[in-house]
Structures are given as structure tokens and as C-alpha cells.
Amino acid sequence: MGVLVALTLLLTACSSIDRGTITAKVIEPAHTTISTTCVPVGKVMVCTPHTIYDDEDFRFDIQLEDETGFVYVDENTFNQHDEGDFYEQQ
């Protein structure tokens, strides 16, 4: 869960705006990512798999004048707004 929070904050920080007209409502499906890290131990390579699960995410694509961006919101907020609504992150 901590990885998800950090990733969400990082992705939210990439958006230059936090308010505007909702131009799209996007549901990003849950998914699992598996990566492998290998390190040498003596003359042997030891590889360890890492599984990261990312829950379903809810996002508004927003526009304010000539700027566009996106914000991640919780499911309740997502369901309370429609495309064309003005949204301001609290």
C-alpha cells in the first residue's frame, strides 16, 4: 500500500494543475507487476522476484484555460462528479 501511495503522490505531482473542468473520467484497472532483481553472491547469481499489486485507481482529466492535467480521487468523489463539472482538489 505504501508503494501505491508514493506512486499516486508522484503521479499527482506531475500534473501542473489541481482544479479545472473535468474532460474525462478514467478508471485505471487494478494490476500486478512482477520484476526480478539479481545480485551476484560469490560466483552465483541470486535472483529474487518482486510482486507489486496496484489497486484500481480513479482519475479526472481536467482543463483550466489552456492548461491540462489530471488528479487522482477516491471512488466516492469519482462517482459524485460528471464530465463537464468543475473540480477543485481539496
Biopython code that builds the backbone (N, CA, C, O; Angstrom):
import numpy as np
from Bio.PDB.StructureBuilder import StructureBuilder

atoms = [
    (1, "MET", "N", (0.830, -1.199, 0.000)),
    (1, "MET", "CA", (0.000, 0.000, 0.000)),
    (1, "MET", "C", (0.866, 1.251, 0.000)),
    (1, "MET", "O", (0.508, 2.236, -0.645)),
    (2, "GLY", "N", (2.001, 1.242, 0.707)),
    (2, "GLY", "CA", (2.881, 2.400, 0.752)),
    (2, "GLY", "C", (3.424, 2.755, -0.615)),
    (2, "GLY", "O", (3.589, 3.930, -0.944)),
    (3, "VAL", "N", (3.705, 1.721, -1.421)),
    (3, "VAL", "CA", (4.194, 1.963, -2.782)),
    (3, "VAL", "C", (3.114, 2.657, -3.593)),
    (3, "VAL", "O", (3.406, 3.583, -4.351)),
    (4, "LEU", "N", (1.868, 2.220, -3.443)),
    (4, "LEU", "CA", (0.760, 2.828, -4.165)),
    (4, "LEU", "C", (0.605, 4.290, -3.786)),
    (4, "LEU", "O", (0.432, 5.137, -4.662)),
    (5, "VAL", "N", (0.664, 4.603, -2.502)),
    (5, "VAL", "CA", (0.541, 5.982, -2.042)),
    (5, "VAL", "C", (1.668, 6.835, -2.607)),
    (5, "VAL", "O", (1.429, 7.940, -3.094)),
    (6, "ALA", "N", (2.896, 6.326, -2.546)),
    (6, "ALA", "CA", (4.030, 7.069, -3.078)),
    (6, "ALA", "C", (3.893, 7.279, -4.573)),
    (6, "ALA", "O", (4.188, 8.364, -5.075)),
    (7, "LEU", "N", (3.450, 6.254, -5.295)),
    (7, "LEU", "CA", (3.273, 6.371, -6.733)),
    (7, "LEU", "C", (2.169, 7.365, -7.062)),
    (7, "LEU", "O", (2.312, 8.175, -7.978)),
    (8, "THR", "N", (1.081, 7.309, -6.329)),
    (8, "THR", "CA", (-0.013, 8.245, -6.555)),
    (8, "THR", "C", (0.446, 9.675, -6.317)),
    (8, "THR", "O", (0.141, 10.562, -7.114)),
    (9, "LEU", "N", (1.170, 9.911, -5.235)),
    (9, "LEU", "CA", (1.678, 11.251, -4.973)),
    (9, "LEU", "C", (2.631, 11.704, -6.059)),
    (9, "LEU", "O", (2.596, 12.860, -6.481)),
    (10, "LEU", "N", (3.475, 10.805, -6.509)),
    (10, "LEU", "CA", (4.410, 11.145, -7.568)),
    (10, "LEU", "C", (3.668, 11.498, -8.843)),
    (10, "LEU", "O", (3.981, 12.501, -9.485)),
    (11, "LEU", "N", (2.690, 10.689, -9.217)),
    (11, "LEU", "CA", (1.945, 10.958, -10.438)),
    (11, "LEU", "C", (1.112, 12.219, -10.329)),
    (11, "LEU", "O", (0.998, 12.974, -11.295)),
    (12, "THR", "N", (0.531, 12.454, -9.169)),
    (12, "THR", "CA", (-0.240, 13.669, -8.972)),
    (12, "THR", "C", (0.666, 14.884, -9.070)),
    (12, "THR", "O", (0.265, 15.913, -9.614)),
    (13, "ALA", "N", (1.872, 14.779, -8.556)),
    (13, "ALA", "CA", (2.806, 15.890, -8.613)),
    (13, "ALA", "C", (3.209, 16.219, -10.040)),
    (13, "ALA", "O", (3.639, 17.340, -10.312)),
    (14, "CYS", "N", (3.081, 15.267, -10.959)),
    (14, "CYS", "CA", (3.445, 15.507, -12.354)),
    (14, "CYS", "C", (2.423, 16.392, -13.052)),
    (14, "CYS", "O", (2.748, 17.003, -14.070)),
    (15, "SER", "N", (1.218, 16.482, -12.546)),
    (15, "SER", "CA", (0.187, 17.307, -13.137)),
    (15, "SER", "C", (0.360, 18.735, -12.642)),
    (15, "SER", "O", (0.524, 18.970, -11.444)),
    (16, "SER", "N", (0.324, 19.674, -13.557)),
    (16, "SER", "CA", (0.609, 21.062, -13.181)),
    (16, "SER", "C", (-0.594, 21.778, -12.577)),
    (16, "SER", "O", (-0.436, 22.852, -11.997)),
    (17, "ILE", "N", (-1.783, 21.213, -12.697)),
    (17, "ILE", "CA", (-2.961, 21.878, -12.145)),
    (17, "ILE", "C", (-3.723, 20.936, -11.224)),
    (17, "ILE", "O", (-3.651, 19.716, -11.367)),
    (18, "ASP", "N", (-4.460, 21.520, -10.271)),
    (18, "ASP", "CA", (-5.230, 20.704, -9.329)),
    (18, "ASP", "C", (-6.707, 21.094, -9.325)),
    (18, "ASP", "O", (-7.462, 20.688, -8.442)),
    (19, "ARG", "N", (-7.110, 21.883, -10.317)),
    (19, "ARG", "CA", (-8.521, 22.253, -10.447)),
    (19, "ARG", "C", (-8.804, 22.549, -11.909)),
    (19, "ARG", "O", (-7.908, 22.904, -12.674)),
    (20, "GLY", "N", (-10.060, 22.397, -12.278)),
    (20, "GLY", "CA", (-10.454, 22.678, -13.650)),
    (20, "GLY", "C", (-11.694, 21.899, -14.024)),
    (20, "GLY", "O", (-12.289, 21.207, -13.198)),
    (21, "THR", "N", (-12.071, 22.022, -15.278)),
    (21, "THR", "CA", (-13.237, 21.323, -15.809)),
    (21, "THR", "C", (-12.853, 19.877, -16.117)),
    (21, "THR", "O", (-11.829, 19.617, -16.749)),
    (22, "ILE", "N", (-13.676, 18.954, -15.669)),
    (22, "ILE", "CA", (-13.415, 17.538, -15.910)),
    (22, "ILE", "C", (-13.683, 17.247, -17.385)),
    (22, "ILE", "O", (-14.803, 17.402, -17.869)),
    (23, "THR", "N", (-12.630, 16.821, -18.090)),
    (23, "THR", "CA", (-12.765, 16.492, -19.510)),
    (23, "THR", "C", (-12.904, 14.991, -19.726)),
    (23, "THR", "O", (-13.378, 14.560, -20.778)),
    (24, "ALA", "N", (-12.499, 14.193, -18.750)),
    (24, "ALA", "CA", (-12.654, 12.735, -18.842)),
    (24, "ALA", "C", (-12.583, 12.135, -17.450)),
    (24, "ALA", "O", (-11.872, 12.630, -16.576)),
    (25, "LYS", "N", (-13.336, 11.056, -17.259)),
    (25, "LYS", "CA", (-13.274, 10.260, -16.039)),
    (25, "LYS", "C", (-12.653, 8.931, -16.422)),
    (25, "LYS", "O", (-13.148, 8.242, -17.315)),
    (26, "VAL", "N", (-11.572, 8.569, -15.750)),
    (26, "VAL", "CA", (-10.818, 7.375, -16.128)),
    (26, "VAL", "C", (-10.716, 6.425, -14.935)),
    (26, "VAL", "O", (-10.339, 6.831, -13.835)),
    (27, "ILE", "N", (-11.052, 5.173, -15.165)),
    (27, "ILE", "CA", (-10.822, 4.132, -14.162)),
    (27, "ILE", "C", (-9.638, 3.307, -14.651)),
    (27, "ILE", "O", (-9.698, 2.668, -15.701)),
    (28, "GLU", "N", (-8.571, 3.334, -13.876)),
    (28, "GLU", "CA", (-7.395, 2.534, -14.200)),
    (28, "GLU", "C", (-7.549, 1.199, -13.478)),
    (28, "GLU", "O", (-7.591, 1.174, -12.248)),
    (29, "PRO", "N", (-7.633, 0.090, -14.213)),
    (29, "PRO", "CA", (-7.874, -1.199, -13.561)),
    (29, "PRO", "C", (-6.717, -1.634, -12.669)),
    (29, "PRO", "O", (-5.562, -1.269, -12.886)),
    (30, "ALA", "N", (-7.062, -2.416, -11.673)),
    (30, "ALA", "CA", (-6.034, -2.997, -10.797)),
    (30, "ALA", "C", (-5.124, -3.877, -11.636)),
    (30, "ALA", "O", (-5.557, -4.495, -12.609)),
    (31, "HIS", "N", (-3.862, -3.923, -11.247)),
    (31, "HIS", "CA", (-2.928, -4.781, -11.977)),
    (31, "HIS", "C", (-1.761, -5.172, -11.079)),
    (31, "HIS", "O", (-1.493, -4.543, -10.056)),
    (32, "THR", "N", (-1.090, -6.214, -11.493)),
    (32, "THR", "CA", (0.070, -6.724, -10.768)),
    (32, "THR", "C", (1.287, -6.622, -11.671)),
    (32, "THR", "O", (1.235, -6.982, -12.847)),
    (33, "THR", "N", (2.386, -6.127, -11.105)),
    (33, "THR", "CA", (3.653, -6.029, -11.818)),
    (33, "THR", "C", (4.654, -6.940, -11.109)),
    (33, "THR", "O", (4.772, -6.923, -9.883)),
    (34, "ILE", "N", (5.362, -7.725, -11.893)),
    (34, "ILE", "CA", (6.382, -8.606, -11.330)),
    (34, "ILE", "C", (7.722, -8.227, -11.946)),
    (34, "ILE", "O", (7.862, -8.169, -13.167)),
    (35, "SER", "N", (8.700, -7.972, -11.091)),
    (35, "SER", "CA", (10.056, -7.693, -11.572)),
    (35, "SER", "C", (11.024, -8.612, -10.819)),
    (35, "SER", "O", (10.696, -9.167, -9.770)),
    (36, "THR", "N", (12.194, -8.750, -11.372)),
    (36, "THR", "CA", (13.202, -9.610, -10.759)),
    (36, "THR", "C", (14.489, -8.818, -10.551)),
    (36, "THR", "O", (14.952, -8.123, -11.455)),
    (37, "THR", "N", (15.060, -8.928, -9.359)),
    (37, "THR", "CA", (16.345, -8.312, -9.046)),
    (37, "THR", "C", (17.368, -9.425, -8.874)),
    (37, "THR", "O", (17.154, -10.378, -8.125)),
    (38, "CYS", "N", (18.486, -9.285, -9.584)),
    (38, "CYS", "CA", (19.552, -10.293, -9.486)),
    (38, "CYS", "C", (20.821, -9.640, -8.931)),
    (38, "CYS", "O", (21.205, -8.549, -9.353)),
    (39, "VAL", "N", (21.452, -10.308, -7.999)),
    (39, "VAL", "CA", (22.710, -9.823, -7.419)),
    (39, "VAL", "C", (23.717, -10.970, -7.371)),
    (39, "VAL", "O", (23.353, -12.119, -7.121)),
    (40, "PRO", "N", (24.975, -10.647, -7.611)),
    (40, "PRO", "CA", (25.987, -11.698, -7.528)),
    (40, "PRO", "C", (26.310, -12.022, -6.067)),
    (40, "PRO", "O", (26.503, -11.122, -5.250)),
    (41, "VAL", "N", (26.366, -13.304, -5.755)),
    (41, "VAL", "CA", (26.774, -13.787, -4.440)),
    (41, "VAL", "C", (27.889, -14.803, -4.697)),
    (41, "VAL", "O", (27.635, -15.953, -5.057)),
    (42, "GLY", "N", (29.125, -14.349, -4.503)),
    (42, "GLY", "CA", (30.261, -15.203, -4.863)),
    (42, "GLY", "C", (30.272, -15.401, -6.368)),
    (42, "GLY", "O", (30.283, -14.436, -7.132)),
    (43, "LYS", "N", (30.267, -16.669, -6.789)),
    (43, "LYS", "CA", (30.273, -16.973, -8.222)),
    (43, "LYS", "C", (28.872, -17.287, -8.751)),
    (43, "LYS", "O", (28.712, -17.718, -9.893)),
    (44, "VAL", "N", (27.858, -17.067, -7.904)),
    (44, "VAL", "CA", (26.483, -17.419, -8.269)),
    (44, "VAL", "C", (25.627, -16.150, -8.329)),
    (44, "VAL", "O", (25.790, -15.248, -7.508)),
    (45, "MET", "N", (24.713, -16.086, -9.307)),
    (45, "MET", "CA", (23.738, -15.001, -9.380)),
    (45, "MET", "C", (22.483, -15.437, -8.631)),
    (45, "MET", "O", (21.917, -16.489, -8.930)),
    (46, "VAL", "N", (22.046, -14.639, -7.663)),
    (46, "VAL", "CA", (20.830, -14.944, -6.911)),
    (46, "VAL", "C", (19.761, -13.959, -7.360)),
    (46, "VAL", "O", (19.934, -12.746, -7.244)),
    (47, "CYS", "N", (18.665, -14.484, -7.870)),
    (47, "CYS", "CA", (17.574, -13.651, -8.377)),
    (47, "CYS", "C", (16.358, -13.774, -7.468)),
    (47, "CYS", "O", (15.984, -14.867, -7.041)),
    (48, "THR", "N", (15.752, -12.624, -7.183)),
    (48, "THR", "CA", (14.582, -12.578, -6.311)),
    (48, "THR", "C", (13.444, -11.876, -7.042)),
    (48, "THR", "O", (13.613, -10.745, -7.497)),
    (49, "PRO", "N", (12.283, -12.528, -7.162)),
    (49, "PRO", "CA", (11.133, -11.865, -7.799)),
    (49, "PRO", "C", (10.447, -10.925, -6.804)),
    (49, "PRO", "O", (10.409, -11.190, -5.603)),
    (50, "HIS", "N", (9.911, -9.836, -7.324)),
    (50, "HIS", "CA", (9.167, -8.857, -6.522)),
    (50, "HIS", "C", (7.805, -8.656, -7.184)),
    (50, "HIS", "O", (7.720, -8.359, -8.375)),
    (51, "THR", "N", (6.760, -8.821, -6.409)),
    (51, "THR", "CA", (5.406, -8.640, -6.919)),
    (51, "THR", "C", (4.813, -7.380, -6.300)),
    (51, "THR", "O", (4.799, -7.222, -5.080)),
    (52, "ILE", "N", (4.326, -6.488, -7.155)),
    (52, "ILE", "CA", (3.699, -5.244, -6.686)),
    (52, "ILE", "C", (2.274, -5.212, -7.218)),
    (52, "ILE", "O", (2.051, -5.279, -8.427)),
    (53, "TYR", "N", (1.321, -5.110, -6.315)),
    (53, "TYR", "CA", (-0.090, -5.021, -6.685)),
    (53, "TYR", "C", (-0.531, -3.572, -6.579)),
    (53, "TYR", "O", (-0.296, -2.925, -5.558)),
    (54, "ASP", "N", (-1.168, -3.056, -7.624)),
    (54, "ASP", "CA", (-1.692, -1.688, -7.628)),
    (54, "ASP", "C", (-3.210, -1.769, -7.732)),
    (54, "ASP", "O", (-3.746, -2.287, -8.712)),
    (55, "ASP", "N", (-3.898, -1.256, -6.718)),
    (55, "ASP", "CA", (-5.365, -1.254, -6.699)),
    (55, "ASP", "C", (-5.923, -0.434, -7.854)),
    (55, "ASP", "O", (-5.206, 0.316, -8.517)),
    (56, "GLU", "N", (-7.206, -0.596, -8.072)),
    (56, "GLU", "CA", (-7.925, 0.219, -9.047)),
    (56, "GLU", "C", (-7.791, 1.691, -8.654)),
    (56, "GLU", "O", (-7.891, 2.032, -7.475)),
    (57, "ASP", "N", (-7.565, 2.562, -9.640)),
    (57, "ASP", "CA", (-7.411, 3.997, -9.388)),
    (57, "ASP", "C", (-8.468, 4.765, -10.167)),
    (57, "ASP", "O", (-8.906, 4.342, -11.237)),
    (58, "PHE", "N", (-8.870, 5.906, -9.607)),
    (58, "PHE", "CA", (-9.883, 6.760, -10.220)),
    (58, "PHE", "C", (-9.248, 8.116, -10.503)),
    (58, "PHE", "O", (-8.647, 8.726, -9.619)),
    (59, "ARG", "N", (-9.387, 8.586, -11.751)),
    (59, "ARG", "CA", (-8.689, 9.808, -12.172)),
    (59, "ARG", "C", (-9.629, 10.702, -12.966)),
    (59, "ARG", "O", (-10.438, 10.233, -13.766)),
    (60, "PHE", "N", (-9.499, 12.015, -12.721)),
    (60, "PHE", "CA", (-10.152, 13.006, -13.569)),
    (60, "PHE", "C", (-9.084, 13.648, -14.432)),
    (60, "PHE", "O", (-8.056, 14.093, -13.919)),
    (61, "ASP", "N", (-9.314, 13.703, -15.743)),
    (61, "ASP", "CA", (-8.509, 14.555, -16.607)),
    (61, "ASP", "C", (-9.187, 15.914, -16.552)),
    (61, "ASP", "O", (-10.402, 16.012, -16.724)),
    (62, "ILE", "N", (-8.411, 16.958, -16.313)),
    (62, "ILE", "CA", (-9.001, 18.287, -16.124)),
    (62, "ILE", "C", (-8.317, 19.314, -17.022)),
    (62, "ILE", "O", (-7.185, 19.129, -17.467)),
    (63, "GLN", "N", (-9.046, 20.404, -17.271)),
    (63, "GLN", "CA", (-8.508, 21.502, -18.070)),
    (63, "GLN", "C", (-8.911, 22.812, -17.421)),
    (63, "GLN", "O", (-10.056, 22.987, -17.005)),
    (64, "LEU", "N", (-7.954, 23.733, -17.339)),
    (64, "LEU", "CA", (-8.190, 25.074, -16.819)),
    (64, "LEU", "C", (-7.561, 26.034, -17.820)),
    (64, "LEU", "O", (-6.339, 26.144, -17.919)),
    (65, "GLU", "N", (-8.414, 26.718, -18.549)),
    (65, "GLU", "CA", (-7.983, 27.585, -19.655)),
    (65, "GLU", "C", (-7.146, 26.767, -20.630)),
    (65, "GLU", "O", (-7.662, 25.814, -21.214)),
    (66, "ASP", "N", (-5.867, 27.103, -20.829)),
    (66, "ASP", "CA", (-5.058, 26.357, -21.805)),
    (66, "ASP", "C", (-4.176, 25.285, -21.158)),
    (66, "ASP", "O", (-3.357, 24.670, -21.841)),
    (67, "GLU", "N", (-4.334, 25.054, -19.855)),
    (67, "GLU", "CA", (-3.562, 24.019, -19.163)),
    (67, "GLU", "C", (-4.397, 22.762, -18.996)),
    (67, "GLU", "O", (-5.599, 22.826, -18.737)),
    (68, "THR", "N", (-3.739, 21.613, -19.149)),
    (68, "THR", "CA", (-4.414, 20.339, -18.898)),
    (68, "THR", "C", (-3.617, 19.550, -17.870)),
    (68, "THR", "O", (-2.414, 19.756, -17.709)),
    (69, "GLY", "N", (-4.281, 18.668, -17.195)),
    (69, "GLY", "CA", (-3.625, 17.835, -16.196)),
    (69, "GLY", "C", (-4.573, 16.753, -15.739)),
    (69, "GLY", "O", (-5.567, 16.462, -16.404)),
    (70, "PHE", "N", (-4.266, 16.160, -14.605)),
    (70, "PHE", "CA", (-5.099, 15.098, -14.065)),
    (70, "PHE", "C", (-4.947, 15.072, -12.559)),
    (70, "PHE", "O", (-3.942, 15.529, -12.015)),
    (71, "VAL", "N", (-5.950, 14.537, -11.893)),
    (71, "VAL", "CA", (-5.906, 14.336, -10.444)),
    (71, "VAL", "C", (-6.480, 12.960, -10.131)),
    (71, "VAL", "O", (-7.446, 12.524, -10.757)),
    (72, "TYR", "N", (-5.884, 12.287, -9.167)),
    (72, "TYR", "CA", (-6.421, 11.031, -8.666)),
    (72, "TYR", "C", (-7.367, 11.347, -7.517)),
    (72, "TYR", "O", (-7.063, 12.175, -6.658)),
    (73, "VAL", "N", (-8.512, 10.681, -7.510)),
    (73, "VAL", "CA", (-9.536, 10.912, -6.485)),
    (73, "VAL", "C", (-9.996, 9.569, -5.938)),
    (73, "VAL", "O", (-9.711, 8.518, -6.513)),
    (74, "ASP", "N", (-10.712, 9.617, -4.819)),
    (74, "ASP", "CA", (-11.269, 8.376, -4.285)),
    (74, "ASP", "C", (-12.550, 8.014, -5.064)),
    (74, "ASP", "O", (-13.076, 8.828, -5.822)),
    (75, "GLU", "N", (-13.027, 6.808, -4.866)),
    (75, "GLU", "CA", (-14.177, 6.319, -5.626)),
    (75, "GLU", "C", (-15.437, 7.146, -5.380)),
    (75, "GLU", "O", (-16.199, 7.395, -6.313)),
    (76, "ASN", "N", (-15.667, 7.577, -4.131)),
    (76, "ASN", "CA", (-16.851, 8.386, -3.842)),
    (76, "ASN", "C", (-16.825, 9.702, -4.595)),
    (76, "ASN", "O", (-17.832, 10.101, -5.181)),
    (77, "THR", "N", (-15.675, 10.390, -4.589)),
    (77, "THR", "CA", (-15.539, 11.652, -5.316)),
    (77, "THR", "C", (-15.746, 11.409, -6.808)),
    (77, "THR", "O", (-16.418, 12.187, -7.484)),
    (78, "PHE", "N", (-15.166, 10.329, -7.312)),
    (78, "PHE", "CA", (-15.306, 9.973, -8.722)),
    (78, "PHE", "C", (-16.784, 9.836, -9.105)),
    (78, "PHE", "O", (-17.214, 10.322, -10.151)),
    (79, "ASN", "N", (-17.546, 9.170, -8.243)),
    (79, "ASN", "CA", (-18.962, 8.924, -8.540)),
    (79, "ASN", "C", (-19.834, 10.158, -8.370)),
    (79, "ASN", "O", (-20.939, 10.202, -8.912)),
    (80, "GLN", "N", (-19.371, 11.162, -7.633)),
    (80, "GLN", "CA", (-20.167, 12.369, -7.385)),
    (80, "GLN", "C", (-20.030, 13.422, -8.484)),
    (80, "GLN", "O", (-20.762, 14.412, -8.477)),
    (81, "HIS", "N", (-19.114, 13.228, -9.421)),
    (81, "HIS", "CA", (-18.869, 14.227, -10.461)),
    (81, "HIS", "C", (-19.070, 13.642, -11.854)),
    (81, "HIS", "O", (-18.912, 12.441, -12.074)),
    (82, "ASP", "N", (-19.420, 14.516, -12.780)),
    (82, "ASP", "CA", (-19.599, 14.132, -14.176)),
    (82, "ASP", "C", (-18.640, 14.924, -15.047)),
    (82, "ASP", "O", (-18.129, 15.966, -14.635)),
    (83, "GLU", "N", (-18.398, 14.425, -16.253)),
    (83, "GLU", "CA", (-17.620, 15.203, -17.211)),
    (83, "GLU", "C", (-18.328, 16.539, -17.414)),
    (83, "GLU", "O", (-19.555, 16.589, -17.496)),
    (84, "GLY", "N", (-17.562, 17.609, -17.492)),
    (84, "GLY", "CA", (-18.113, 18.956, -17.635)),
    (84, "GLY", "C", (-18.224, 19.692, -16.311)),
    (84, "GLY", "O", (-18.339, 20.917, -16.302)),
    (85, "ASP", "N", (-18.192, 18.970, -15.179)),
    (85, "ASP", "CA", (-18.216, 19.614, -13.855)),
    (85, "ASP", "C", (-16.883, 20.291, -13.601)),
    (85, "ASP", "O", (-15.854, 19.883, -14.140)),
    (86, "PHE", "N", (-16.906, 21.336, -12.769)),
    (86, "PHE", "CA", (-15.665, 21.961, -12.310)),
    (86, "PHE", "C", (-15.236, 21.236, -11.052)),
    (86, "PHE", "O", (-16.044, 21.036, -10.145)),
    (87, "TYR", "N", (-13.965, 20.836, -10.982)),
    (87, "TYR", "CA", (-13.446, 20.119, -9.824)),
    (87, "TYR", "C", (-12.241, 20.876, -9.279)),
    (87, "TYR", "O", (-11.374, 21.321, -10.031)),
    (88, "GLU", "N", (-12.205, 21.012, -7.956)),
    (88, "GLU", "CA", (-11.048, 21.613, -7.282)),
    (88, "GLU", "C", (-10.593, 20.683, -6.185)),
    (88, "GLU", "O", (-11.366, 20.339, -5.290)),
    (89, "GLN", "N", (-9.323, 20.268, -6.252)),
    (89, "GLN", "CA", (-8.781, 19.331, -5.261)),
    (89, "GLN", "C", (-8.732, 20.012, -3.902)),
    (89, "GLN", "O", (-8.259, 21.142, -3.776)),
    (90, "GLN", "N", (-9.229, 19.306, -2.878)),
    (90, "GLN", "CA", (-9.276, 19.857, -1.520)),
    (90, "GLN", "C", (-7.981, 19.650, -0.794)),
    (90, "GLN", "O", (-7.849, 20.053, 0.361)),
]
sb = StructureBuilder()
sb.init_structure("model")
sb.init_model(0)
sb.init_chain("A")
sb.init_seg("    ")
for serial, (resi, resn, name, xyz) in enumerate(atoms, 1):
    if name == "N":
        sb.init_residue(resn, " ", resi, " ")
    sb.init_atom(name, np.array(xyz, "f"), 0.0, 1.0, " ", f" {name:<3s}", serial, name[0])
structure = sb.get_structure()
